[in-house]
Amino acid sequence: MTTSGTDGYDPWWVKSWLGVLLLVAPLALGTAATAAAQEVPAVAEARRLRDAGELEAAAARLRAHLGRSPGDVDARWLYAQTLYWTGDVEGARAEYLEALERRPGDTSLRLDVAGFLADTGRPREAARVLEPLAALGGRLPPGVARQVEDLRIRIAKATAPWVAARPAAWSDDQPLDYHGVELEAGFHPARGVSAALVVEPGRYESNDVQVRQAEIVEVGGEIAIRRPEAPIEAELSGGASVRTDVEDADPVGRAAAAVRLPREVRLTAEARRWRYLLTARSLDADLMVDTWEVALDRSAAPGWAGQAGARVDRFPDDNEIASAWAWILAPIVRRGEASLRLGYAFQFQDAEESRFTSIGVYDPYYTPEELVAHSIVAAVSGALAPGVTLAVDGAVALHAEELAPSPSVPGPADDSLLVPPDDVVTVVFAERDFTPWRARARLDADLSPAVSLRLEAEHESSAFFEITRGTAGLVVRFPR
């Protein structure tokens, strides 16, 4: 036993441990401070890599950081977003749910998780995640309440059975008029799958020299498969197109597939059989057209958008019309939900054989001849009110030309031939410049989680005709 003067008992090992602590503490504190200083740059660097499109590098940086700091919810949230962008939907879901479990009171995180689940085909799970916020009702801040309502609408659209009515009408200078309505009823038999029954009665009428008309009823079924975790989407429809005025029916159908590529690009392919009723003379014919189309598509992207594609239409007489097109839109102004985009469009069309007749009409269908158009295009969109958006777009040609057909009577004029016989009149082609243009507007309104409305109007002037179209659509859903 030892003593330490008047301070009483002071064993030797106390002094030893105090000395060790005095030596180790600065080292430990310095190491912890260095580690903490490294963690923040690691997350910041991962965010920079992700925003620059280097998703795999960002994911690797975040994965290493979470191995050292599993309780960093912000890093896990960023990791979940990054995994989703790489296409790892299941991995993103696991990270999202763990982040929410660690921080259940974070409103922004809960909204993001619910939105992710709704967008990836898990609407019922999204509804359960959203429920704590939805239950607060009027106690939510206005901005949060709006986001909750938007999510409720998205969830209803993804899960609820629906009925829809879409009346449509158009008139062109053929002259040819149409009015009809598309009636639809559908449901979701499985996650990422929708099925619908469609009935579309319509009436076509022309008063060019003589009255021509066609009454059509198209009946069919549609099924679509879209699962975010799968790289391929598919749509299939089939049915019959019935001409009730002449008691004739023909099969119609469509098969389409899309492969999702990086940077929101999709490779699409489509085959379709449809009834042609776009000229006055086509009302007297039975024209079933087979169409094949392929395209690279980025039209749904919010910033830079574009599309390039090619199509072939084959008619019953074995004549074909080949088409090719490309367009691109660049973001010019973007403030909140409002945007202005400008760009360029190219179009080409050419038929193997012309169907322009010696009396100056296309019979029975329109055949473009070496049509080329270069246009400037613009698109404006924005929110007019919560749940109401307006989109306006248009195009006007900078230069367009075609080989235009016209009747011609060869040889010297003969006054005795007031109406030349058909074997005298020929069709000649000459280069012609023209200025096609188009203007279109669309209004979308979510009136409630169960009811949505769409209104569309369009006017187009082309090498063939000038046409005005109008459509309306009312969709009613029945949330479970």
C-alpha positions in Angstrom: 0.0 0.0 0.0 1.2 3.5 -0.9 0.1 6.9 0.1 0.2 10.2 -1.6 0.9 12.8 1.0 -2.3 14.2 2.5 -4.5 13.3 -0.6 -5.0 9.8 0.7 -5.1 6.5 -1.4 -3.8 6.8 -5.0 -2.9 3.4 -6.5 -0.2 3.3 -9.2 -2.5 1.9 -12.0 -4.6 5.1 -11.9 -1.7 7.2 -12.8 -0.8 4.7 -15.6 -4.3 4.8 -17.2 -4.4 8.5 -17.0 -1.1 8.7 -18.8 -2.4 6.3 -21.5 -5.6 8.3 -22.0 -3.6 11.5 -22.3 -1.6 10.0 -25.1 -4.4 8.1 -26.9 -7.2 10.7 -26.7 -5.7 13.2 -29.1 -4.9 10.5 -31.6 -8.5 9.1 -31.3 -10.1 12.5 -31.6 -7.9 13.3 -34.6 -8.7 10.1 -36.3 -12.4 10.6 -35.8 -12.3 14.1 -37.0 -10.3 13.0 -40.1 -12.9 10.2 -40.8 -15.8 12.6 -40.4 -14.1 15.1 -42.7 -13.7 12.3 -45.3 -17.4 11.2 -45.1 -18.9 14.5 -46.2 -16.7 14.8 -49.3 -17.5 11.2 -50.2 -21.2 11.9 -50.3 -20.7 15.2 -52.1 -18.5 13.5 -54.7 -21.1 10.8 -55.2 -23.7 13.4 -55.8 -21.5 15.1 -58.3 -20.8 11.8 -60.1 -24.5 11.0 -60.2 -25.5 14.4 -61.6 -22.8 14.0 -64.2 -24.3 10.7 -65.4 -21.5 8.5 -63.9 -24.1 6.4 -62.0 -22.0 3.3 -61.4 -19.1 5.3 -59.9 -21.5 7.2 -57.7 -23.2 4.0 -56.5 -19.7 2.5 -55.7 -18.8 5.6 -53.7 -22.0 5.6 -51.7 -21.8 1.8 -51.1 -18.4 2.2 -49.6 -19.5 5.2 -47.5 -22.5 3.2 -46.1 -20.3 0.4 -45.2 -18.5 2.8 -42.8 -21.6 4.8 -41.8 -24.8 2.6 -42.1 -26.8 5.2 -40.2 -26.3 8.0 -42.7 -29.9 8.3 -43.9 -29.2 11.1 -46.4 -26.5 9.0 -48.1 -28.8 5.9 -48.2 -31.5 8.1 -49.7 -29.1 9.3 -52.4 -27.9 5.7 -52.9 -31.5 4.5 -53.5 -32.1 7.3 -56.1 -28.8 6.3 -57.8 -29.7 2.6 -57.9 -33.1 3.5 -59.5 -31.4 5.6 -62.2 -29.1 2.6 -63.0 -32.2 0.4 -63.4 -31.8 -1.6 -60.2 -35.4 -1.2 -59.1 -35.3 -4.0 -56.4 -32.1 -2.6 -54.9 -33.5 0.9 -54.9 -36.6 -0.3 -53.2 -34.7 -2.0 -50.4 -32.6 1.1 -49.8 -35.6 3.4 -49.9 -37.5 1.4 -47.3 -34.5 1.1 -45.0 -34.0 4.9 -45.2 -37.6 5.4 -44.3 -37.5 3.0 -41.4 -34.5 4.8 -40.0 -36.2 8.3 -40.4 -40.0 7.8 -40.6 -40.8 11.4 -39.7 -39.1 12.9 -42.8 -41.9 14.2 -45.0 -39.8 14.7 -48.1 -38.3 11.2 -47.9 -41.8 9.7 -47.4 -43.1 11.5 -50.5 -40.1 10.4 -52.6 -40.5 6.8 -51.5 -44.2 6.8 -52.2 -43.6 8.4 -55.7 -40.9 5.8 -56.4 -43.3 2.9 -55.5 -46.1 4.4 -57.6 -43.8 4.8 -60.6 -42.4 1.3 -60.4 -45.7 -0.6 -60.4 -46.3 -0.9 -56.6 -49.2 1.5 -56.2 -50.8 -0.3 -53.2 -47.5 -0.2 -51.3 -47.2 3.4 -52.3 -50.6 4.1 -50.8 -49.5 2.5 -47.5 -46.4 4.7 -47.4 -48.4 7.8 -48.2 -51.2 7.1 -45.7 -49.6 8.8 -42.6 -49.4 12.1 -44.7 -52.8 11.7 -46.3 -54.3 11.2 -42.8 -53.2 14.6 -41.8 -55.5 16.3 -44.3 -55.8 20.0 -43.9 -53.0 20.1 -41.3 -50.4 19.7 -44.1 -48.6 22.8 -45.5 -50.1 23.7 -48.9 -47.1 22.6 -50.9 -47.0 19.2 -49.2 -50.8 18.8 -49.5 -50.5 19.3 -53.3 -47.8 16.7 -53.6 -49.9 14.2 -51.6 -52.9 14.9 -53.8 -50.8 14.4 -57.0 -49.5 11.1 -55.6 -53.0 10.0 -54.8 -54.0 10.6 -58.4 -51.0 8.8 -59.8 -51.8 5.8 -57.5 -55.4 5.8 -58.6 -54.4 5.8 -62.2 -52.1 2.9 -61.7 -54.5 0.6 -59.8 -58.2 1.5 -60.4 -60.5 0.0 -63.0 -61.7 2.8 -65.3 -64.2 3.8 -68.0 -63.5 6.5 -70.6 -65.4 8.3 -73.3 -63.4 10.2 -76.0 -65.5 12.0 -78.6 -63.6 13.3 -81.6 -64.4 15.2 -84.8 -62.4 16.6 -87.7 -63.0 18.3 -91.0 -60.7 18.8 -94.0 -60.8 20.3 -97.4 -61.2 17.0 -99.3 -63.9 17.7 -98.3 -64.2 14.9 -95.7 -65.7 15.1 -92.3 -65.6 12.7 -89.4 -67.3 12.5 -86.0 -67.3 9.6 -83.6 -66.5 8.5 -80.0 -64.2 6.0 -78.4 -65.6 4.1 -75.5 -63.3 2.2 -73.2 -63.4 0.1 -70.1 -60.4 -1.5 -68.5 -58.7 -2.8 -65.3 -55.3 -4.0 -64.0 -55.4 -7.8 -63.7 -51.8 -7.9 -62.4 -49.0 -5.6 -61.4 -47.8 -3.7 -64.5 -50.5 -5.1 -66.7 -53.6 -3.4 -68.0 -56.4 -4.8 -70.1 -59.3 -2.9 -71.9 -62.3 -3.4 -74.2 -62.7 -0.6 -76.8 -65.7 0.2 -78.9 -65.4 3.1 -81.4 -68.4 4.0 -83.6 -67.8 6.7 -86.2 -69.2 8.3 -89.3 -67.3 9.6 -92.4 -68.9 11.8 -95.0 -67.9 13.7 -98.1 -69.9 16.0 -100.3 -67.4 16.2 -103.2 -69.6 16.1 -106.4 -71.6 13.3 -104.9 -72.4 12.3 -101.4 -70.2 9.5 -100.0 -70.3 8.2 -96.5 -69.1 5.3 -94.4 -70.4 4.2 -91.0 -67.7 2.3 -89.1 -67.8 0.4 -85.7 -64.4 -0.8 -84.5 -64.5 -3.3 -81.6 -61.4 -4.8 -79.9 -59.4 -5.7 -76.9 -56.1 -4.3 -75.7 -53.5 -5.5 -73.3 -50.3 -3.7 -72.2 -47.4 -4.9 -70.1 -45.2 -2.2 -68.5 -43.0 -3.2 -65.5 -40.3 -0.7 -64.6 -37.9 -3.5 -63.5 -38.2 -5.1 -66.9 -36.3 -3.5 -69.9 -39.1 -4.4 -72.4 -42.7 -3.1 -72.7 -45.3 -4.6 -74.9 -48.8 -3.8 -76.2 -51.2 -6.0 -78.1 -54.6 -5.3 -79.5 -57.0 -7.0 -81.9 -60.5 -6.8 -83.1 -62.7 -6.0 -86.1 -63.6 -3.0 -88.2 -67.2 -3.3 -89.3 -68.7 -1.1 -92.1 -72.4 -1.2 -91.0 -73.5 0.7 -94.2 -72.4 -2.2 -96.5 -72.3 -5.0 -93.9 -68.6 -5.7 -94.3 -66.1 -6.6 -91.6 -62.3 -6.8 -91.6 -59.8 -7.8 -88.9 -57.6 -5.0 -87.4 -54.9 -5.2 -84.8 -51.6 -3.8 -83.4 -48.5 -5.3 -81.9 -45.9 -3.0 -80.4 -42.8 -3.4 -78.2 -40.3 -1.0 -76.7 -36.8 -1.7 -75.3 -35.6 0.9 -72.7 -32.1 2.1 -73.3 -29.9 4.4 -71.2 -30.7 8.2 -70.8 -34.5 7.7 -71.2 -34.2 6.5 -74.9 -36.5 3.7 -76.1 -36.2 1.5 -79.2 -39.7 0.9 -80.5 -41.2 -1.4 -83.1 -44.8 -1.7 -84.2 -46.9 -3.6 -86.7 -50.5 -2.6 -87.4 -53.4 -3.4 -89.7 -56.0 -0.6 -90.0 -58.7 0.7 -92.3 -57.8 3.7 -94.5 -60.5 6.4 -94.6 -58.6 9.6 -95.3 -59.7 10.6 -98.8 -63.2 11.1 -100.3 -62.7 8.2 -102.8 -61.6 5.8 -100.0 -65.2 5.8 -98.7 -66.1 3.8 -101.8 -63.2 1.3 -101.3 -62.3 -1.4 -98.8 -58.7 -0.3 -98.0 -57.0 -2.4 -95.2 -53.4 -1.2 -94.8 -50.5 -3.0 -93.2 -48.0 -0.8 -91.5 -44.5 -1.5 -90.0 -42.6 1.1 -88.0 -39.4 1.4 -86.0 -38.1 4.4 -84.1 -35.6 5.6 -81.5 -37.7 7.7 -79.1 -36.9 10.2 -76.4 -40.1 12.2 -76.7 -41.2 11.8 -73.1 -38.0 13.3 -71.6 -38.5 16.7 -69.9 -35.3 18.4 -71.2 -33.7 17.4 -74.5 -36.3 15.4 -76.4 -36.3 13.8 -79.9 -37.4 11.0 -82.1 -36.2 9.4 -85.4 -38.1 6.7 -87.2 -39.1 5.0 -90.4 -42.4 3.5 -91.6 -43.8 1.5 -94.5 -47.5 1.4 -95.4 -48.6 -1.4 -97.7 -52.0 -1.1 -99.5 -54.1 -3.9 -100.9 -52.9 -3.2 -104.4 -49.3 -3.9 -103.3 -48.3 -0.3 -103.6 -46.2 1.0 -100.7 -45.5 4.4 -99.1 -42.2 4.9 -97.3 -41.8 7.5 -94.7 -38.9 8.7 -92.5 -38.7 11.5 -90.0 -36.6 13.0 -87.2 -37.0 15.8 -84.8 -35.2 17.2 -81.8 -36.2 19.8 -79.1 -33.7 21.7 -77.0 -34.7 23.2 -73.6 -34.5 27.0 -73.8 -36.3 28.1 -70.7 -37.3 26.0 -67.7 -38.8 27.6 -64.6 -40.6 25.2 -62.2 -43.1 23.3 -64.2 -43.0 25.7 -67.1 -40.8 25.1 -70.1 -40.0 26.4 -73.6 -38.2 24.2 -76.1 -37.2 24.9 -79.7 -35.8 22.5 -82.3 -35.7 21.1 -85.9 -37.8 18.5 -87.7 -37.2 16.6 -91.0 -39.7 14.6 -93.0 -39.6 12.4 -96.1 -42.3 10.5 -97.9 -42.5 8.7 -101.2 -44.8 6.2 -102.8 -43.8 3.5 -105.3 -46.7 4.4 -107.6 -48.9 7.4 -107.8 -52.7 7.1 -107.4 -53.4 10.6 -108.8 -55.9 10.3 -111.6 -56.4 12.2 -114.8 -59.5 14.0 -113.4 -57.3 15.6 -110.7 -58.0 13.6 -107.6 -56.3 10.8 -105.6 -58.2 7.6 -106.1 -58.6 5.8 -103.8 -55.7 7.0 -101.5 -53.1 9.8 -101.2 -49.6 9.0 -102.6 -46.9 11.6 -101.8 -44.0 11.8 -104.4 -40.5 12.6 -103.1 -41.9 14.9 -100.4 -39.1 16.5 -98.3 -39.7 19.1 -95.5 -37.4 20.9 -93.1 -39.2 22.6 -90.3 -38.6 24.6 -87.1 -40.6 23.3 -84.1 -41.5 24.7 -80.7 -43.2 23.4 -77.6 -44.4 25.3 -74.5 -45.9 23.6 -71.4 -46.8 24.6 -67.9 -49.2 24.3 -65.0 -52.2 26.6 -65.0 -53.4 25.4 -61.6 -52.9 22.4 -59.3 -53.6 19.4 -61.4 -54.1 21.4 -64.6 -51.4 21.5 -67.3 -51.4 23.1 -70.8 -49.1 22.0 -73.6 -48.8 23.9 -76.9 -46.6 22.9 -79.8 -46.3 23.7 -83.5 -44.1 23.5 -86.6 -43.6 25.6 -89.7 -41.5 24.6 -92.7 -38.3 26.4 -93.5 -38.3 24.6 -96.8 -40.5 21.9 -98.3 -40.8 20.5 -101.8 -42.5 17.6 -103.6 -43.1 16.3 -107.1 -46.7 17.5 -107.5 -49.0 15.7 -110.0 -51.4 17.5 -112.4 -53.5 16.4 -115.4 -52.1 17.4 -118.8 -53.6 17.2 -122.3 -50.7 16.6 -124.8 -50.6 18.1 -128.3 -52.3 21.2 -129.7 -55.5 22.4 -128.2 -58.7 21.1 -129.8 -61.7 23.4 -129.1 -64.0 20.5 -130.2 -62.8 18.5 -127.2 -64.6 20.3 -124.3 -64.0 17.2 -122.1 -61.0 15.2 -123.3 -61.3 11.5 -123.1 -59.4 9.6 -120.5 -56.9 8.1 -122.9 -55.9 11.7 -124.0 -55.4 13.1 -120.5 -52.1 12.2 -118.8 -50.6 13.0 -115.4 -47.4 14.9 -115.2 -45.1 15.7 -112.2 -43.3 18.9 -111.5 -41.3 20.2 -108.5 -43.3 22.4 -106.2 -42.4 24.3 -103.1 -45.0 24.6 -100.4 -45.2 25.7 -96.7 -46.7 23.0 -94.4 -47.4 24.1 -90.8 -49.1 22.7 -87.7 -50.4 24.1 -84.4 -51.7 21.9 -81.5 -52.8 22.5 -77.9 -53.6 20.0 -75.1 -55.2 20.6 -71.7 -55.0 18.0 -69.0 -56.9 18.4 -65.8 -57.1 16.0 -62.8 -60.5 16.9 -61.5 -60.1 14.5 -58.6 -58.2 11.2 -57.9 -61.1 9.5 -59.7 -61.8 11.8 -62.7 -59.5 13.3 -65.3 -60.2 15.4 -68.4 -58.2 15.9 -71.6 -59.0 18.4 -74.4 -57.1 18.6 -77.6 -57.3 20.8 -80.7 -55.1 20.9 -83.8 -54.9 22.5 -87.2 -52.6 21.3 -89.9 -51.8 22.5 -93.5 -49.9 19.9 -95.5 -49.1 19.1 -99.2 -52.3 17.1 -99.4 -55.0 18.8 -97.3 -55.8 21.3 -94.6 -57.5 19.8 -91.6 -58.9 20.8 -88.2 -59.3 18.2 -85.5 -60.8 18.3 -82.0 -61.0 15.6 -79.3 -62.1 15.4 -75.7 -61.6 12.6 -73.2 -63.2 12.0 -69.8 -61.8 9.1 -67.7 -63.5 7.9 -64.5 -61.7 5.5 -62.2 -63.0 3.4 -59.3 -60.3 3.3 -56.6 -60.5 0.2 -54.4 
